[in-house]
Amino acid sequence: MNDEIKPPLTTTTSIWPAAAVLILAVVMLFVFMAINMISDQGVTTTSTTIPVVVGGLGTDATSTVLENCHQSANPPSDIVRALIVPLSTHSTGPTVLPNEGAGDFDCYRPLVTQANASTLLAYYAAHLEALGWNLFSTGASNGSPQSLFQKGGSDGFYWIVGITVNSSTKSSSNWTYRIYQNSETI
């Protein structure tokens, strides 16, 4: 057996099929980024004033019970409009800022209003929804009447307003107003 000596076979593998997949992926990424930038509408802000709801509780436009919840740049101007209270509302305790400026903004204050719980919650449902807030939860885990509203702020965060009725009679409600910055971005 005398076979002729031949050099070993060479196989060349092209990198172009793998490169084509990578190039296609990059092109698709740029196409979808361009589509996103063209169609992005950003955060829409509403420029409404305090709404007037006929037949409900009136808003106390001169009340200062929530002024300590307005720190420098927190909440942003489009969220500050939610710092409203109905007529005949008074504080029953100090304003509490749990984080004192460290971390996410959080502020609450115990209040009393000359209205029953359902009238108070209806006031906030009507007024905050007119200001662009969405009611996303009702009723606290402990059974207390509660409404939670959410809105995207111009600062890029979601903001939550919580109205929790602690006790109520036919003509009066002890409740807590709370506003805080959700740690999730829009």
N, C-alpha and C positions, 0 to 999 in steps of 0.2 A: 503494500500500500504506500504508494508514493503520491501523496497529495501535494498539490502546489501550495506553498506557504503564502498566505494572504495576510495583509494587515487586518487588525480587528475592525469590525463594522462600527461606524460612528453614527450616532443618532443625535440630531440637534433638536432641541425643544425650543420653540419660539415663546417668547414672553408676551407677544402681542395679544393672544386671547385673554390672558389675565389682565393686561393693561387696558384692553377694550372694555372689560367689565368695570374696572376702576374709573375709566374715563366716562363711561355711561353713568355711573353712580354720581360722579361730581357734576356732570351736566344736569342730571335730574335734580340734584340738590339746589343748584343755582336757579333752575327754572321754577321750582316750588318756592324758593325764597323770594324770587321776583314777584310771583303771583301773590304771595302773602303780603309783601310790602305794598303792592298796588291796591289790593282789596282791603287792607287793614283800616278800620275806622277808628281805632283807639277807644279810649274811655269817653263816653258821652256824658256831659254834665247838664244838669237841668238848672235853669236860671229862674226859678219861680220864687215868689214871695211866700210869706206865711199864708196858707190857704184859709178861706173862710168857709166853714161848714155850717150850713143852715140847719138849725134844730139840735145841734150838738153843743158841747161845752165850748166856750170861747177861749181864745188863746190870750194869756197874759203877756203882752208884748214888752211890758216894763219889768217883768220879774228878773231878779238877780240870783235866784236860788241855784242856778246851774252855772253861774259865771266862773267859778273856780275850776270847772271842767274844761275851760278853754285856756290852754297854756299856749306859749308861743309856738306857732305853726302846728299845733296839735289840738284838736283835729283840724284838718285842712278846711279852707273856706267853704267848699261845697258840702262838707259834713257838718259844720257848725250850725247850719240852719235847723238841724234836728234837736238842738238844745232848746226845746220849747216846753212849756208847761201850761196846763189849763188855768183859767181863772180860779181864784180861791185856793191856791196851792201854797203851802208853807213848808219849811224844812223842819224835821224832827231830830236832826243830828248833823254833824259836820260832813263836808265833802271829803271823800276818801280817795286818795291816789295811791293804790297799793304798790306800784313800782317806783313812785316818785321820780319819773322821768327815765328810769333805767329799763330798757327792753320795750316791749309793746305797750302802747298807751292804754290805760285803764282808769276809769273814774266812775264813782257811784255816790249817790246821796239818798238818804231816807227822807221821804216827803209825806205830806198828808194833803188830801184834796176833798173838798165838800162835794163828793159824788160817789155813787156806788161803783163797784169793781167793773161791771159790764159797761157802764157809761165811760169810765176812765179808759178802758182798753179800746172801746169804740172810737174815742177821741184820737188816740194814737194811731189806730188803724187808718182812720180817714186822713189825718194830717200828714203822717209820715209817708203813706202811699202817694199822696198828692205831691210830696217833695221828691219822689223817685225811689223811695225805699221799698223793699220787698218783704212782706210778712212771710217768714219761713218756718216758724214754730209757734205753737200755742200750748199753754199748760206746762207747768214745771214738774220735775220728777217727784217733788213732794206733794203734788196735788194743788198747789197754789195757782190762782189765775195768773197767767204770764203770756206776754207776746214778745217775740224776738224778730227784729227787722234787720235787714242786711242791705248794704249799698257799697258799690265800688267807689273809692275816693280818688281824687286827682293825684294822690301820692302813690298810687299803684297798689294799695292794700284794700282789702274788704274791711268795712266797719260794721259793728253790730250795736244796735240799741236794744236794750232789754227793759221791759216794764214788768215788774213783779209785784203783785198785790200781796202784802203780808197779812193784812186783816181788813175786813170791810163790814160796814153796817149798811142800812138802807140809804144813809145820807153822807157817809164818810168812808174814805179808804186810806189806810196806811200802806205805802208802797215804796218801792225803790226804783230810781231811774239809774240805769247803768249804760255807759257808752265805752266801747273798747275797740282797739285795733286788732283784727284777726291776723295771726302770724302768716297766713297764706296770702300770696300775692295774686293779683288779678290775672 
